[in-house]
Amino acid sequence: MGRLIFFVTNNIHKFNEARRVLAQYNIAVAMLRVKPSEIQDDNIEKIAKSSAIEAYQKTKLPVIVEDAGLFIDALKGFPGPYSSYVYRTIGKEGILKLLEESENRK
């Protein structure tokens, strides 16, 4: 492999997926278990950028981060980047309850 980048994650499945994808581009990936403080924002790009900058400042290594969310059209994008919190608090049953009156469940 020509280049090495560090993937900031504790999730082995995310890491393995990134490693497979980036290997196609001759980029080696190492898992970096740094826990940046995650800002609360409606914008996933801002959250990921903040995490990447903080991880780089802590390690001085070339890093990538990945962030995701569940954006439900019928709920105007809710829960978005708060999906982990929403899942822990109201669960999938709570989300389905919010969608009960909705014809569009996208």
C-alpha positions as CSV (number, residue, x, y, z in Angstrom):
1,M,0.0,0.0,0.0
2,G,1.2,3.4,-0.9
3,R,-0.5,5.7,1.7
4,L,-1.7,5.3,5.2
5,I,-4.7,7.0,6.8
6,F,-6.2,6.6,10.3
7,F,-9.9,6.0,10.6
8,V,-11.2,7.3,13.9
9,T,-13.8,4.7,15.1
10,N,-14.5,2.1,17.7
11,N,-16.7,0.2,15.3
12,I,-14.8,-2.7,13.7
13,H,-17.5,-3.1,11.0
14,K,-17.1,0.5,9.8
15,F,-13.4,0.1,9.9
16,N,-13.4,-3.1,7.8
17,E,-15.7,-1.4,5.2
18,A,-13.4,1.6,5.0
19,R,-10.4,-0.6,4.7
20,R,-11.9,-2.6,1.8
21,V,-13.1,0.5,-0.1
22,L,-9.8,2.5,0.3
23,A,-7.6,-0.5,-0.6
24,Q,-9.0,-0.1,-4.1
25,Y,-7.2,3.2,-4.2
26,N,-3.9,1.9,-2.7
27,I,-4.7,3.5,0.6
28,A,-4.0,1.5,3.8
29,V,-6.2,2.2,6.8
30,A,-5.4,1.8,10.5
31,M,-8.0,2.0,13.2
32,L,-7.5,4.9,15.6
33,R,-9.5,4.8,18.8
34,V,-9.6,8.4,19.8
35,K,-12.9,9.7,21.2
36,P,-13.4,13.2,20.1
37,S,-16.1,15.2,21.8
38,E,-19.0,15.3,19.4
39,I,-20.6,18.6,18.9
40,Q,-24.4,18.8,18.8
41,D,-25.5,20.2,15.5
42,D,-28.2,19.6,12.9
43,N,-25.5,19.4,10.2
44,I,-23.6,16.1,9.9
45,E,-20.8,17.7,7.9
46,K,-20.1,20.1,10.7
47,I,-20.1,17.3,13.2
48,A,-17.7,15.2,11.1
49,K,-15.4,18.1,10.4
50,S,-15.2,19.1,14.1
51,S,-14.4,15.4,15.0
52,A,-11.7,15.2,12.4
53,I,-10.1,18.4,13.4
54,E,-10.1,17.5,17.1
55,A,-8.7,14.0,16.4
56,Y,-5.9,15.5,14.2
57,Q,-5.1,18.0,16.9
58,K,-4.8,15.2,19.5
59,T,-2.7,12.9,17.3
60,K,-1.1,14.9,14.5
61,L,-1.9,11.9,12.2
62,P,-3.8,12.0,8.9
63,V,-7.4,11.0,9.9
64,I,-10.8,10.4,8.5
65,V,-14.1,10.2,10.4
66,E,-17.5,9.0,9.4
67,D,-20.8,10.2,10.8
68,A,-24.3,9.3,9.9
69,G,-27.9,9.9,10.7
70,L,-31.4,8.8,10.0
71,F,-33.3,11.4,8.1
72,I,-37.1,10.7,7.8
73,D,-38.8,12.9,5.2
74,A,-42.2,12.6,6.9
75,L,-40.6,14.0,10.1
76,K,-38.8,16.8,8.3
77,G,-35.5,15.1,8.6
78,F,-35.9,14.1,12.3
79,P,-34.0,12.5,14.0
80,G,-31.1,13.3,11.7
81,P,-27.8,13.4,13.5
82,Y,-29.6,12.7,16.8
83,S,-30.6,9.2,15.7
84,S,-28.4,7.4,18.2
85,Y,-29.9,9.5,21.1
86,V,-33.4,9.0,19.8
87,Y,-32.9,5.3,19.4
88,R,-31.7,5.1,23.0
89,T,-34.5,7.1,24.4
90,I,-37.7,6.4,22.5
91,G,-36.5,3.5,20.3
92,K,-37.9,2.3,17.0
93,E,-41.3,2.0,18.6
94,G,-41.2,5.8,19.4
95,I,-40.2,6.6,15.8
96,L,-43.0,4.4,14.5
97,K,-45.5,6.1,16.8
98,L,-44.5,9.5,15.4
99,L,-45.1,8.1,11.9
100,E,-48.6,6.7,12.7
101,E,-50.5,9.5,11.1
102,S,-48.2,9.9,8.2
103,E,-48.9,8.5,4.7
104,N,-45.4,9.1,3.6
105,R,-43.1,7.0,5.8
106,K,-39.9,7.9,3.9
